[in-house]
């Protein structure tokens, strides 16, 4: 099976390069502490339910409760991060999380923590994380140079997976000796520490220009961008095809530890620590792997490796065997997710970066939330071994689809903002929020070039719809032969002006130039404004 559809990229910068930037380094360390606390919280909640409920589904639902809020809130959170001061937003969220964590700790220490309330508060913590993720990821390009974005993404994977290695081990020891209340207290402290570091950070200047978009319009425009971007959709598809079966590892690992291997909370922490250790190693190795392999080959190898590990979990009854298998599981996990996350960060233009990353977070969390529930139910009905084997089959099927749905090579695309449309000169003076606006462009096209021009305009169509248009059409001029008319509708005058002043990229300019090269002259453009009542 050939998946070599993209060129082998040049070796990226060292995975450690962004840590030379002081602001990034301090925030990364604070986030690492918060991630450690989050994993301690997850282990504590899962083990508390193992002891009190004993049902596979309820234990697996801890992951669902923590990740489902991202599905529901990530896109609005991304819009907030694109519209408002990201530092203040992050501080406010950490203060909220500190309050929820304090309540969770108090109720657990006093013995007033039924399973339903534990899942509810876990959901509230997940809501805070849903707002944190797109805001933090959209801050990263402000902290490090663009060539280091891939390395910064790898460092994000190192943070998450180093936390996965350390957090569960600490939680396992603390639960065995002091109980889950102390684990929840330390997680609460980690939120407070992150808030303090954010408060001390002073960005050089705000990158925002002009008046912010309206919230509802910003949410809609973010959704339109993803819907009409084939590259982004393909990245999301590849992430989902890996995450659905991959989530079986996280959802069922507490049951593998307690039922399959007869381990306590400390042993479960060791298993999670093995995955985290492998993930850290994978993040360090990733620059070398990306220099040797194309991105599609890397995804293929990682998927096949992960399928083999799930098969070991289905059949392995030795603790040593499972621990050894979980080390490369961490490597494969970070190979896939760090690569697709970096691809998203590098491709998305600045104006919609937080919203695009929020949609990625929706896929990341949604597949795991739904997957965790499905794997828990399958384990209840068919047994732990059968659930793992179903996951193996799905992972292999996803790897096979790389033949037809590979990631696309975007290394040659210009993603910098490009202002190349002429400024519109109107006799009327519309209000920014007047709309809808109809833009009409008439192109002179000879008959022998009409088919090629029409084909090239499909790229223009996607560009218009990504950057603000809600409808688009191409027509023959019934009164003038040899002219093709493009008509598209934008919700408001403000949204159309944003197309003129910053939403388009160098790649959009190239798309338009290819179409215009097939016309016999420049387009005649007019703007139709809605009549005010």
N, C-alpha and C positions, 0 to 999 in steps of 0.2 A: 504494500500500500504506500503510495507516494503522497507526502504532505508537504513537500518542499515548494511551497508557493510563494515564499518570501525570501529575500536575500539574507544571508548571514550578516547580522549587524556588527559594527565595530565594537571592540571591548569598551564597555561603559566605565565611568570613573569608579574608583574604589568605593565599596559600600560604606566606608567610614568618612568619606570626604565632607559631607554636610556637618559633621560634628565639630569641624573647625570653626563653624559660625557660632558665636557665643549664644545668641538668642535661640537658635534652633537647638543647641545642646542643652540649655537649661530647661526648655519646654519639653524636649524629648525625654529627659530624665524624669521630669514631673509626670509625664504621661506614662512612663514605664512604671512608676510607683502606683499610679491609678489602675493600670492594667493588671498589675500583680494583685491589688485589692479586689478587682472585679473577678479574677479567677478564684481567689479565696472565697468570695461570696458565692460563686457558682458551685464550688465543691461543697461548701457548707450547706447550701440549700438542698442540693441533690442528696447529700448524705442524711440530712435531717428527715427528708421524705422517705429514704430507704428504710430508716429505722421506724418511722411512724406509720407509713402507709403500706409499704410492701408491694405496691402494684407497679408493673413496668410502665404503664402509660403515664401515671402521675409523675414518676421520676423523670421520664423523658420530656414531660411538659414544662419542666423548669427551663429548659433551653428555649422552648416555644415562648414562654412568658417573657423571657429576657430579650428575644429577638423580634417578636411580632410588632412591638411599638415602632421599630425601624421601618417596617413595611407600611405602617399607617402614617408615620410622621416625617419620614426622611425627606420627601419632596417639599413639603412646606418648610421644613428646617433648612433645606438647601436654599430656598427662596429667601428666608430670613438672613442666611449667611451672605447671600449676594447683595442684599439690600441695606443691611445695617452694619454697625461697627462690630467686627467679628470678635475682637478681644472682649468687649463688654458683654456680648452675648455668651461667650464661653464662661466668663466669670459668673454671670447670673445662673447659668445651668449648674455649675459646680456647687454653688450655694444651695440650690434646690436639692441636688443629690446628697449633699451633706445632711440636710434636714431629714430626707427619707431614710438615709442610713442610720441616723440617730434613733429614729422611731423603730426601725427594724431591730436594732441592737437592744433597745430597752425592752421591747416586748419579748424578745427571745430570752434575755437574761431573767425576766420575771416569769417565764414559763407560759406566757399568754400568746403563743404563736401557732394557731391551727393551720393546716395545709392551705386552705383557701386564702387566708390573709397573707401567708408567705408568698404565694403566687401573685397576689395582687400587688404587694410591695415590690416584688421582683419585676413585675410589669412597669411600675412607676420608675424604677431604676433604669429599665430598658428605654423608657421614654426620654429620660435625660441623656442617655447615651446616643439616642437617635438624633437629638439636636446637636450633640457634641461632634459627632463624626464628620458631617460635611463641612462644618465650620472650621474644624482643625485641619482637614485635608486641603481646604481652599486657602488656608493661611500659609501652607508650606511653600508655594511658589513666591510668596513675599519674603521668605526667610532665606532661601537658597537660590543660587543661579540656576537657570533653566537646564544646563547640561547635567546638573546634579539631581534633577527631579527623580530619575530612576533609582539613584542611590538613596535618596530620601525615602522613597517608597520601600526599598529593601530594609532600611532602618526601621520603618514602621512595622514591617514584618518581624524584624528582630525584637522590637519592643513587645509586640503581642506574644511572640512565641517564647521569648525569655521569661515573660510573665507566666506563660503556660508551664514552663519548666519549674519556676521557683514558687509561684503562687500555690499550686496544688500540694506541693511537698510541705510548704509551711502550714497550709490549712490542715493537711492530714495529721501533722504532729500536734497542732493546737487543738483540733477537735478531739483527738484521743486523750489529751491531758487536761484541757480546760473547757471544752464544749464549743458549740458553734457561735455563741454570743460574742466571744472575743474575736473570732474571725470577722464577724459583721462589723465590730467596732474598728478594727484595723482598716477595713474597706472604707468606712466613713472617714477616717483620718486621711486616707489617700485622696479623697475628693477635696478635703480642706487644703491639703498641700498643693494640689494642682491649681486651685483657686488663688492661693497666695502667690505662686510663681507667675500666673497670668497677670495678677494685679501689679507685680513689680516690673513686668515687661512693658516697655514703652516703644511702640512701633515708630519708625522714623517719620512716616507720613501716611495719610490715607490715600489709597489708590483710586478711590471713587471719583468720578467726574460727572458733573451735571446732577440734576434731580434724580432721586431713586425712582425705580418703577413702582407702580402700585402692586401690593402683595398678590392679589388674585391674578393680575395680569402676568406677574413674574412666575407664578406657579404654572400657569398655562403655557407661557413661552418656553419654560424649561421642558415641559412634557412634549411640546411640539418639536423642539430641537432633537430630542432623543428619538422620537417617532420617525423623523425624516432623515436620520443619519444612519446609513447602512453600516458604517464602520462601528459606531457605538452599539448598534443592535447586535452585530456579530460578536463584539467583546462580551456583551451581556449574555448572549446565547452560550458561548463557550464557558463562561463562569458558571452558569446554571447547570449545564450538562455535567460538570464536575462536582458541583456542590450538592446536588440532590442525592446521589449515592454516597458522596463523601461524608455527608452529615450523619450517616449511620454510625460512623466511628465514635463521634462525640455523644450521640444520643444513647448508644448502647454500652459504652465503656463502663459506666457505673455497674451495670448488670454483669458484664464480663468479669469485673473485679470481684463483686460480692457473690454471685451465683456460680460463675464458671470456674473461678480460681480460689474462692473461699477467702478473699482478702478483706481486711478492714479498711477504715478510712485512710490509714497511712499507706497501705498497699495501693489503694486507688490513686493517691497522690503521686506515688512512684510511677504508675502507668502514665498519668498525664504529664509528669515530668519527663518521661522518655520521649513523648511526642514533642514536647517543647524543646528539649535538647536537640533533637533531630532538626526541628524547624530553624533554630538558631544556626546550626551548621549549614542548612540549606541556604539561608539568607547570605551567609558569608561566601558560599560556593557559587551563588547565582551569577555574579559578574563573569566568572570564568565559563560557566555553562552557556551563558548567552553569547559569549564570544565564539564558542565552538559550534553551537547549534542554532538553527533557525527557531523562531518562537513556536512554530507549529510542531517541530520535532520535539522540543522541550515539553510541550503539552502532552504529546503522545506518550513519551517515556514516563512522565509523571503519572498519567492516568493508568497505564499498565502496571506500574509499580504499586499504586494505591489499590488496584483491584487484587493483586496478589496478597497484599497485607490484610485486606478484608477477608480473604479466604483463610488466612492463618488464624484470624480472630474467630472465624466460624468453627474451626476444627481444633485449634490449639487448647490444650488443657494444662500446659506447663507455664508457670509464671515467667521463667527465663525465656522461653520461646516467644511469648507475647511481648515482653519488654524489648527483646532484640528486634522483633517485627515493627514495633512502634517507633523506633528510631528513624528508619527510612520513611515511615509515614509522615513524620514531621518535615522531612526533606521534600517529599513530593507535594505536600500541602502548600508549602511556601513557594515552591517552584511555580505552581500554577497561579496562586492568588496574588503574589507579589508582581508577577509578570503582567497579569491582566489589569491590575490596579495601576501600574506604571503606564501601561498603554493608554488607559483612560486619561490619566493626568496629562500625558504628553499630547494627546489628540484634542482634548476639549479646549476651546477658546476661553479667555479669561472671563468674559461677561457671563458665561453660563456654567463655569467650572463647578461651583458648589452644587448647582442643581443637577448637573450630569453625574457628579460623584454621588449625590443623594440617590439617584436612580440605581446606580451600582450598589449602594448600600441596601436598597430595597431588595434587589435580586440576591445579594449576599445573605441578608438576614431572612428574607422570605423563604428561600429554598431550604434554609436550615430549620426555620420554624415549622414549616409544613413537613419537611422531611423527618424531623425529630418526632413529630406526632405520628406519622405514618410508620416509622420504624418501631416506635413503642407499641402501637396497635398490632403490627405484624408479629412482634415478639410475644405479645400476650396470646395471640391466636395460634400461631404456627410454631413458636419457639425461637430461641435466640439464634440457633444455627441457621434456620431457614431464613430469618430476616437478614443475616449477613450475606447469605448466598444470593438472595435477590439483589442486594446492593452490588455484589460483584458483577452480576449479569448487566445491571444498568451502567456501571462504570465502563465495562468493556464495550457496550453498545455506544456509549458516548465517545469513546476513543475512535471507534470505526467511523463516526460521522465527520472526523477531521478531513476525510477524503473529499467530502462535498461542502463542508462548511468550515474551511480553515480561517484563521485570523488573517486579515488583509495587511499588506505591507504599506505603512503610511510614512515611512522614513523620508520620502521625497516630497511630502506635502508641506506647504508653508502655512503654519498655524498662527503666525503673528497677525495682529489687527491690520487691516488695509482700508484706507479711506480713498476710494477711487471714483465714487459716484459724484457727478456735478451737483452742487448745491441747488435745491429747487427754488425757483423764483416765481412767486405767486402774486396775483393781484389781490387775492383775499388774504386775511390774516387769521388762520384757524387757531382755535384753542388747542393746547397740547392733547387734551383728552377727547377732542371731537373725533367722531368716527361713525361708521367705518370709512376708510379711504380706499378708493379704487385707482390703481396705477395702470395706465395703458401705454404700451410701447409698441410702435409700428415699425417693422423691419422690412426693407426692400430685399427680396430674395428671388433669384432667378430660378426657373423651373428645374434646371438640372442639378441645383444644389438644395432643393427643398427637402428631400428625404434626409440628407446628411444634417441639415440645419435643424430639422425637427428632432432628430436623434440627439444632437448636441444640447438642445434646449431642455431635455429631460434632466440633465445635470443642473441647469439653471433653475428648473422647477424645484428640485430638492433644496437648492441653496435658498431660494425665496421662502420656502416653507419652514426651513430650519431657523431662519433669522427673523420671522415675524408674520409672514403671510398665512392666512387661514384658508384661502381658496386660490386656485391657479388654473388658467386655461390658455390654450393656444388656438387661434382662429385664422381663417382666411378673411381678408378684407373683401366684402362683397361688392364694393363700389370701385376698388382699385386693384387691377390684376397685378400679380407679382409682389404682393405685400402680405406678410404674416403678422398677426397682431397678438401680442402677449398681454393678458389681463390678469392681475392678481389683486386680492383684497387683503388689507391690513386692518386690524381692529381699531387703531387710533392713529392720529397724526404723530403723536409722540413715539409710537412704536415704529412708524415709518422713518422718522428722523434718526432713530437708533440704528436702523439699517444703513443710513448714510454715514453715521459718525462713529462706528466702532464695532458693530456686530459682525461685519464681513471680515474674512481673513484673506491672506494671499492666495490660498487654495480656491476660495470663491472667485477671486479676480481671474485666476487662470481658467476656471470653468467658463466664465462669461466671455473671456477673450477668445476661447476656442469656438464658441458659438458665433460671436461677432465676426470672426474671420471668414465665416461662410456666408455672411450677408453682403449685399452690394453697396452698403453705405451705413452711416450711423442711424440709430433708431430715433424716431420722433416720440417723445415722452410727454404725457399729460397726466395730471392728477385730478381726480374727480372727488369732490368733498361732499359729504352728506349735508343736505339742506337742513338748517336749523328750524325747528318748529317753535 
